[in-house]
Structures are given as C-alpha cells and as structure tokens.
Amino acid sequence: MLKRALLTAAGFWLAVHGAAAVEIRVAVASNFSRVAELLAFRFEEQTNYHVTLIPGSTGKHYAQISNGAPFDLFLAADVERPELLEKGGLAVEDTRVTYAFGQLLLWSPTKDRVDSTGRVLRSGDFRNLAIANPDLAPYGQAAKDVLVSLELWEDLQDRLVRGESIGQAFQMVATGNADLGFISLSQIFDPSHPRSGGSYWAIPDKLYKPIEQQAVLLKDMGPAREFLEFLGSQEARRLIQQHGYKVP
C-alpha cells in the first residue's frame, strides 16, 4: 500500500510539474549571444526543453568541438567551420543552414570621434584600435579585410589590440581600454540595451567578405533539431533582424 501511495504521489507531481526539461547545449558565436538568449527564451516558452548557451569565438568553439566538447548545436559566425565539421564527420550531414548575415562597424563611444567615412583611421588620431583576433573570429577577419582594403593593415600593427572574440573587442572600446574598434552592428543596436552617444562608420560591404553565419547540428538529437528549425521561423527571423542582422 505504501509503495502504491508513493508511486501515485510521484505520478501526481510529474503531472503537475512536468518531467525534467531536456537540455540542449548550444555553442554560439559571441556576437550572436544576446540574440541567442532571446531566441532560446522564446523557444523554451513553446517547448519543454532548456537551452544552455556557451558563448565564445567561433575558432575556439571549433577547436573544442574537434576535441570532443559535448555540444549539440553550433551557431558559428562563419561558413568555414561548420563546413569543416561536416566534412570531418563531426556534424550531422545536410543540416548546415545560414541563419544571419553580420554587419561590421567602426565604433567609438565618443561623439564625433568617427565620421561617416572612417577618416579617423587614416588621420591616426587615436591611441589604439580594437579588433577580434582574425585567426579565431570571423568578425576579426572582416576587420582585417577592411584594413587591408584601405592599405592600412601594416601601418596600424602597433596600434592594434586583439580580443579573443568580437565580444571582447567591444568591451575594450566600451570600457575605454581602446579608443575605437571594429564591432558588430548588433552590439550597439540591441533594442534592450540602447547606447546613447558615440559615433560610428557603417563599413561598406565591398571592403570585406560577407559575414555569413551558419548553424550546424552536431548530434542527431530531436530537441536540438527543433531549435535549429526554429531559427528559420518568421518569429526568429524578425527578432534577428531587429538586432542588427540581415537574414537569408
């Protein structure tokens, strides 16, 4: 009788509270982490799944996944790493999708420091310039592309300060450890964290290779596949656009 009562009580508790939520572990590029948080929240409201986000540079995530890190889904900031994982048998075949296109800015929190043509880069009227590490972060590679296109890459080497990710590059500028830096548009046009003041140059697309951001499934796991499909929904696409990205 006692055993039956305990089983009945357990069944009642599960009926009221629901079974434990399934966890989906998502490696996400630093530039997209804020949007990913909002997307995960919306997704969790509609399912009994819990999304755990692990932000970081795309290059570092790639190395971790290659060494067996237990992620279920990878939201990268480029095409190259998801493609390499797929070719290497470390991702589920035919699941790569483009979920966003990033946009690059040259930004300073100081008003009128950066004009609409980025002239400050040539004038040299700054102490240092923050970029994400080009070897680890696609936004860093895009920043390097811009400086190479402007024939300034070599000239500015002694003024460059490198962050592991675009998130770190942004923090360097926001905290005053760098006078200006190359960041993602989404970082200053986040509707939930509006930033007053400052000045920026929206980098022309012709100066850098498009920042196409792809996602790929790392484990053939139903809940992770559902979250990947959710990224392509109208609700998700609208949210991504609101945060400074283009969508395919």
C-alpha positions, -999 to +999 in steps of 0.1 A: +000+000+000+028+024+009+046+017-024+014+023-043+009+055-025+044+067-033+040+059-069+007+077-071+022+108-054+052+107-078+028+105-108+008+134-094+039+155-090+051+148-126+016+156-139+016+190-121+053+200-126+061+181-158+091+159-164+126+174-162+133+196-192+156+182-219+188+202-221+202+214-255+238+226-253+245+253-279+279+267-288+272+302-300+294+329-316+300+358-292+285+384-315+252+365-315+249+355-278+224+383-268+201+374-297+205+337-289+194+343-253+162+359-266+156+332-291+162+305-265+137+321-242+110+322-269+118+286-278+116+274-242+082+290-238+069+268-266+086+235-256+097+215-226+133+220-235+161+240-218+187+257-240+221+262-224+242+287-244+280+286-243+293+319-260+328+322-274+348+328-305+340+306-335+376+294-338+378+284-302+344+266-304+356+248-335+387+236-316+367+224-287+342+205-309+371+189-327+384+177-294+351+162-283+333+190-264+297+179-257+277+204-277+245+196-296+243+225-319+268+251-332+258+287-341+290+299-358+299+333-372+312+319-405+306+292-430+341+277-429+340+260-395+305+243-398+316+231-433+348+216-419+330+199-391+305+184-416+333+172-439+352+157-409+322+137-398+317+158-366+284+173-376+252+159-389+252+158-427+229+182-446+220+203-416+241+234-423+219+265-426+226+302-428+207+320-401+221+355-403+245+379-421+266+401-398+274+438-404+306+455-393+311+489-378+340+511-367+328+525-334+338+549-306+317+558-275+330+594-280+307+617-300+322+628-334+353+607-330+344+585-360+328+601-391+307+585-418+337+576-439+361+563-413+386+591-419+400+587-384+418+555-395+439+575-419+444+605-397+459+584-369+440+605-343+437+576-319+459+556-294+447+521-302+422+502-322+404+470-310+397+441-333+387+405-327+415+380-334+414+373-371+426+337-365+397+330-342+368+352-350+352+359-384+345+395-374+382+399-367+389+386-402+364+410-416+382+439-398+415+428-412+399+427-447+388+463-442+423+475-431+439+455-460+415+471-485+424+505-471+461+497-473+464+503-435+469+468-421+507+470-419+508+507-408+485+501-379+500+470-364+515+487-334+481+502-325+460+471-328+447+454-296+432+420-302+403+403-283+396+366-285+361+374-298+341+403-311+326+405-276+360+412-261+368+437-288+336+455-279+343+455-242+378+470-248+362+500-265+332+503-242+354+504-211+379+529-226+408+505-230+407+512-267+398+545-284+378+528-311+373+494-326+356+472-352+324+457-337+292+441-349+262+464-356+241+443-333+263+452-303+252+489-303+217+485-318+204+460-293+168+473-285+170+461-249+203+479-242+203+512-262+235+531-261+234+569-263+261+590-278+292+577-296+299+577-332+304+550-359+311+542-395+290+516-411+316+497-432+307+494-469+301+458-479+326+460-506+355+463-481+351+429-466+338+394-474+302+389-463+299+377-427+276+347-434+268+329-402+258+293-403+245+268-378+250+231-379+236+202-359+264+183-340+242+155-327+211+140-344+190+149-314+153+158-318+152+188-295+184+203-310+170+198-345+138+216-334+157+245-321+177+247-354+144+247-373+130+274-350+159+297-361+143+298-396+108+306-384+092+340-391+093+348-354+130+341-351+139+359-384+121+390-372+139+390-339+173+385-356+166+415-380+156+437-350+191+432-336+211+444-365+215+414-387+203+406-422+186+373-428+187+350-458 
